Structures are given as structure tokens and as C-alpha cells.
Amino acid sequence: MYVAIVPNRNSKPAILLRESYREDGKVKNRTVANLSHLPPEMIEMLKLVFAGKKVVPAEAAGQAVSTLPCGHVRAVLGMMRKLGIPELLASRESRQRNLVLGMIAERVLSPSSKLGTVRSWTSSTLGAELGIEDADADELYAALDWLLAAQPRIEKKLADRHLSEGGLALYDTSNSMYEGHTCPLAQIGHDKDGRRGAAIIGYGLLTDREGRPVAMEVYPGNVADPVTVTEQIIKVRARFGLEHVILVGDRGMLTSARISSFKESGGMGWVTALRTGDIRKLVNSGALQLSLFDEVNLAEIESPDFPGERLVACFNPLLADERRRKRNELLEATENLLARLSLEVSRRTQSPMTDAEIGMKLGAILPRYKMTKHFNTQIKDGVFTWSRNDEGIRQEENLDGIYIIRTSEPADRISAADVVRTYKLLAQVEQAFRCMKGIDIRVRPIFHRTEDHVRAHFFLCMLAYYVEWHMRRALAPLLFQDQNVPMDRQVRDPVAKPEASASAKAKKSRKMTPDGLPVHSFQTLLGHLATMTRITMQIGDTDATYDQYSQPTPVQQKAFELLDL
């Protein structure tokens, strides 16, 4: 039996109940009844019955037993599969691989502790999607051990994807405070977040020229940044099999000592910047004439102090104004402290301060704003005097807005303008650190007790940022970020302050896309995607269930289209 719809010329189609049968080896049909008079919902029900479907009363089939957010999970897992993250971790599916996939996705969605992670897997469809909703925290720590053992192999695959012989690699370091006292990596050092006396853990991130993370190393908090460069060179050459790579690092990273070792070993190129003291020497020796910048903001110079290197000098007047403003603020703040100390010394008439006491107080004031070199101070017989070092301030002001990029690469391989653009690509590594330290990935606080778990935690966060980097690029039309930046970096003035594109300005002013959709931050967009839910319905009093999904909103539909899901 089946329901057939037969066209009826200019009239409504006839809806017939028909039966198929076989006669003399041939299949024939006969009409059993005309159903045209029945209401549409009854006809649809008969279609289901004759198709072998189970039909129950609507009131019995409409009981929802659970509702879970699924849109944000669909977006992140879809991007991870599109990027080949499962195959990147391991070629075969396993419990450990699925657990690591879940932890990576959770870092992008809602980073938390390992206990919080396993509990959150039952609050969305993530756990069920990967079959890990029954996991416990101990399994996650075991999966971290599995991930750490696989790190060299995974990084090699990422390097094969994104690094090439003779190409660029960006490298920078950061550190974060450690919560506890059990991990030997936690050492007191220079905290880049400004805290003093805190135990920190250092980490270095290697990316391709566009800021995609490729490799991550973790160091004790008291290891100096330049020391970490040597390990990166070994990694690039020995593990990644690349003989010639141009390493881009800041002036505190690629010091003259490191560059000398590059020259001795050969093969490695570099792009970095000169320190202020070296720039002052070039000005004093006449190698850098400040009059060069009367008509241009970029000029290539030579100096015997830097043999075999190219020096590209730049002048940015906006940067000069900003540095001058900042210096004046710090000078005034230091002067206020010195004036208070001078007043305190002069008021101590009954029990005058000793020279040692004055020196102790002065030693706490001058380094506060790093203005020691700009003041002349004298302590003698309980009398304290001070004045500005006007000549030193003037000499430093002459260099405001001037910076010099140094590189080993010849002009036929990279132009002077591209040398500066290349150095400024380091901003993408800084963006990675901001995402990892902020609410996106939350590499901190670090609570893991063992060194291996700390290392695995940082590598897990790097993989999460790898996924987020690609999602941000794909979703840029819906985000406040400027989607034209990757192209603009290649053509805009390398020295002048970058300006947002017209489309980015329009998005920020109207808070709407050209399609009339609201513009989001990455986090609020994930939150909106999470409003798409999976509803599990129970059929009557049976144990049978089926799933229904809410219809996507226009923003959700656009996001899935941009992610190509």
C-alpha cells in the first residue's frame, strides 16, 4: 500500500490509496480508495504509516528530555576537522586523541580547569560529539601526558605546513605567573606583566609569517630571552629539517651575541632592530645623518660596525611625539617624588637625615620610572639637591621617533621597505600572547603541579590558538577586526602609522555589517552560536528518543557559511 498523488489537469491533484501486486510476472497497481477528501494532516499520517514509520499522538511525542547548546560546538569542531586537527594529533582514532580534541575545543569555547572541563562536556554537545562525556579529570591528565609525547611529531607536521626553506619564522617570548610552588619551572624572574617577586614560567612561541603558531617551548622563569633563541635554531634545523630560515625577533631577543653565532654557523638569516645605544653611536659617528629624514621617512645606511648587514633607518613623527609626551610625564612624576624627598630632608631639623638614609630613599625613587640618567643628584652633609640633566634629555629627544632595522638578507631578496614590514610582523606574535593570556585561551592561571603537565598545558593552549587563529580569519566579516589587514600589510607605508580600512571603520561606527547583521567580538559570536540547541525528544512512555535542532538565526547561518560548514 502507498499514497499516490495524481495530477488532474486544471483541478486539484487526486490523492489515491493504491496497492501494488504482481500478475504473470508483471508489477501492476490498483486503486483501493480515493483519499482526496481527507484533511492534509491525515494524508501525511497515512504516508508515514504506509512507509513503515511509527506514529504516536502528538502529546506523547512532544516531551523534551534535554536541551543542550550545540551551535558553538558545531563551529569549533567543524573548523578543527576542516584543519585536519584529528589527523595532526594522530593518524588513528583513539580515546586519548578524542580527549585532547575535547580539551582543545574547550579551550576555545570556555577555558577552565580539568575538573571544570569534564563537567562542562555534559553542558553542551561537545562530550557527546566526541564520545567523551563520561571522562574524568584523571583521564585528562593522562591525555596531557600522551599529548606531550606527541609534541615533536605534531610540531613537525605544522612546520611542514607553514614553514619553508628560505622563508620567514617569527619568534617571541612571554611569561606568566605560577600558582603554587611545586613545579621546578617556576622561578623568580622578570615578569613581563609587571609583578615583582613572583614565581613565573617563561615560554617562547614560533609562528609563520602570518602569525600561525607552529611550535612552543617552555622555560624556567629565570632564563633570559636571548638564551632561548639557540634552542629555536636547533629545532628549526634538526627537527624541521630547514637549513635556511629568516628568523624575525625583537632587539631584546636577537642580540649582537646571537647574531654573531648566526654568522659563525651560517645558514640562518635574521631581521631585528638596533638598541638605542647603537643608534646613538651611529649618529655620533656620522653614519646616520638626521637630515636624511627631511624629505623621506626611510633610508638605507651602512656602517663598518655592522659588516655584512643592511641597516634600514626609519623616522615616524607620530612616534616621536608620543615618546616625548611619555618622557615628559615620567620626568614630572619623578620630579614630584624628588621634591617630596627634598622637603622631607629639609624638615628634619631636630634629627637630621644621614647621607645613608637619604641615599636609601633616593635609591627607591629614581628607578621607579627609569629616569635615573635624566637627573643629577647630590647628597652631602645631610643636604640633598637635584636637577635635570638637560643635555642628556636633549640628546635623547634627538633620537625620538627613530628606529633602525638590521637584517642579513640582501636587497635582491627583500627590499628596504619590506625589511621594515617584516619586522613589524612581530605584532602578530604579540597578538597571539594577548589571546592566550586573555579570556580567549586563558593560559593562566597555571595550577599544574608537575613540569610535564605544565609543558603539555602550554602546548594545548598553542593548539587552541591555532584553531582560533583560523576561525578569526574566516569569521572576520562578522567581527570588529579589520579583514583587510593581511593584504594591507604588504602594500602600506611601512613606517607611517597604519590606518583601519573603510570597511572596518564602517563596522565600528554602525556596529552592523553591510548585510545588516550585528557585528560581534569573537567571544560574543561564540555565545550567540551557543543559542542554537539540540533538543532530545522522548516518544511517549518508551525509551525511544530522537533529536531536533533549532533553526539557525541569520547570524548563525552566516557564520556557518563563512566557516564553510
Rosetta blueprint (number, residue, H / E / L):
1 M L
2 Y E
3 V E
4 A E
5 I E
6 V E
7 P E
8 N E
9 R L
10 N L
11 S E
12 K E
13 P E
14 A E
15 I E
16 L E
17 L E
18 R E
19 E E
20 S E
21 Y E
22 R E
23 E E
24 D L
25 G L
26 K E
27 V E
28 K E
29 N E
30 R E
31 T E
32 V E
33 A E
34 N E
35 L L
36 S L
37 H L
38 L L
39 P L
40 P H
41 E H
42 M H
43 I H
44 E H
45 M H
46 L H
47 K H
48 L H
49 V H
50 F H
51 A L
52 G L
53 K L
54 K L
55 V L
56 V L
57 P L
58 A H
59 E H
60 A H
61 A H
62 G L
63 Q E
64 A E
65 V E
66 S E
67 T E
68 L E
69 P E
70 C L
71 G H
72 H H
73 V H
74 R H
75 A H
76 V H
77 L H
78 G H
79 M H
80 M H
81 R H
82 K H
83 L L
84 G L
85 I H
86 P H
87 E H
88 L H
89 L H
90 A L
91 S L
92 R L
93 E L
94 S L
95 R H
96 Q H
97 R H
98 N H
99 L H
100 V H
101 L H
102 G H
103 M H
104 I H
105 A H
106 E H
107 R H
108 V H
109 L H
110 S L
111 P L
112 S L
113 S L
114 K H
115 L H
116 G H
117 T H
118 V H
119 R H
120 S H
121 W L
122 T L
123 S L
124 S L
125 T L
126 L H
127 G H
128 A H
129 E H
130 L H
131 G L
132 I L
133 E L
134 D L
135 A L
136 D L
137 A H
138 D H
139 E H
140 L H
141 Y H
142 A H
143 A H
144 L H
145 D H
146 W H
147 L H
148 L H
149 A H
150 A H
151 Q H
152 P H
153 R H
154 I H
155 E H
156 K H
157 K H
158 L H
159 A H
160 D H
161 R H
162 H H
163 L L
164 S L
165 E L
166 G L
167 G L
168 L E
169 A E
170 L E
171 Y E
172 D E
173 T E
174 S E
175 N E
176 S E
177 M E
178 Y E
179 E L
180 G L
181 H L
182 T L
183 C L
184 P L
185 L L
186 A L
187 Q E
188 I E
189 G L
190 H L
191 D L
192 K L
193 D L
194 G L
195 R L
196 R L
197 G L
198 A L
199 A E
200 I E
201 I E
202 G E
203 Y E
204 G E
205 L E
206 L E
207 T E
208 D L
209 R L
210 E L
211 G L
212 R L
213 P E
214 V E
215 A E
216 M E
217 E E
218 V E
219 Y E
220 P E
221 G L
222 N L
223 V L
224 A L
225 D H
226 P H
227 V H
228 T H
229 V H
230 T H
231 E H
232 Q H
233 I H
234 I H
235 K H
236 V H
237 R H
238 A H
239 R H
240 F L
241 G L
242 L L
243 E L
244 H L
245 V L
246 I E
247 L E
248 V E
249 G L
250 D L
251 R L
252 G L
253 M L
254 L L
255 T L
256 S H
257 A H
258 R H
259 I H
260 S H
261 S H
262 F H
263 K H
264 E H
265 S H
266 G L
267 G L
268 M L
269 G E
270 W E
271 V E
272 T E
273 A E
274 L L
275 R L
276 T H
277 G H
278 D H
279 I H
280 R H
281 K H
282 L H
283 V H
284 N H
285 S H
286 G L
287 A L
288 L L
289 Q L
290 L H
291 S H
292 L H
293 F H
294 D H
295 E L
296 V L
297 N L
298 L E
299 A E
300 E E
301 I E
302 E L
303 S L
304 P L
305 D L
306 F L
307 P L
308 G L
309 E L
310 R E
311 L E
312 V E
313 A E
314 C E
315 F E
316 N L
317 P H
318 L H
319 L H
320 A H
321 D H
322 E H
323 R H
324 R H
325 R H
326 K H
327 R H
328 N H
329 E H
330 L H
331 L H
332 E H
333 A H
334 T H
335 E H
336 N H
337 L H
338 L H
339 A H
340 R H
341 L H
342 S H
343 L H
344 E H
345 V H
346 S H
347 R H
348 R L
349 T L
350 Q L
351 S L
352 P L
353 M L
354 T L
355 D H
356 A H
357 E H
358 I H
359 G H
360 M H
361 K H
362 L H
363 G H
364 A H
365 I H
366 L L
367 P L
368 R L
369 Y L
370 K L
371 M L
372 T H
373 K H
374 H H
375 F E
376 N E
377 T E
378 Q E
379 I E
380 K E
381 D L
382 G L
383 V E
384 F E
385 T E
386 W E
387 S E
388 R E
389 N L
390 D H
391 E H
392 G H
393 I H
394 R H
395 Q H
396 E H
397 E H
398 N H
399 L L
400 D L
401 G L
402 I E
403 Y E
404 I E
405 I E
406 R E
407 T E
408 S L
409 E L
410 P L
411 A L
412 D L
413 R L
414 I L
415 S L
416 A H
417 A H
418 D H
419 V H
420 V H
421 R H
422 T H
423 Y H
424 K H
425 L L
426 L L
427 A H
428 Q H
429 V H
430 E H
431 Q H
432 A H
433 F H
434 R H
435 C H
436 M H
437 K H
438 G L
439 I L
440 D L
441 I L
442 R L
443 V L
444 R L
445 P L
446 I E
447 F L
448 H L
449 R L
450 T L
451 E H
452 D H
453 H H
454 V H
455 R H
456 A H
457 H H
458 F H
459 F H
460 L H
461 C H
462 M H
463 L H
464 A H
465 Y H
466 Y H
467 V H
468 E H
469 W H
470 H H
471 M H
472 R H
473 R H
474 A H
475 L L
476 A H
477 P H
478 L H
479 L E
480 F L
481 Q L
482 D L
483 Q L
484 N L
485 V H
486 P H
487 M H
488 D H
489 R L
490 Q L
491 V L
492 R L
493 D L
494 P L
495 V L
496 A L
497 K L
498 P L
499 E L
500 A L
501 S L
502 A H
503 S H
504 A H
505 K H
506 A H
507 K H
508 K H
509 S H
510 R H
511 K L
512 M E
513 T L
514 P L
515 D L
516 G L
517 L L
518 P E
519 V L
520 H E
521 S L
522 F H
523 Q H
524 T H
525 L H
526 L H
527 G H
528 H H
529 L H
530 A L
531 T L
532 M L
533 T E
534 R E
535 I E
536 T E
537 M E
538 Q E
539 I L
540 G L
541 D L
542 T L
543 D L
544 A L
545 T E
546 Y E
547 D E
548 Q E
549 Y E
550 S L
551 Q L
552 P L
553 T L
554 P H
555 V H
556 Q H
557 Q H
558 K H
559 A H
560 F H
561 E H
562 L H
563 L L
564 D L
565 L L
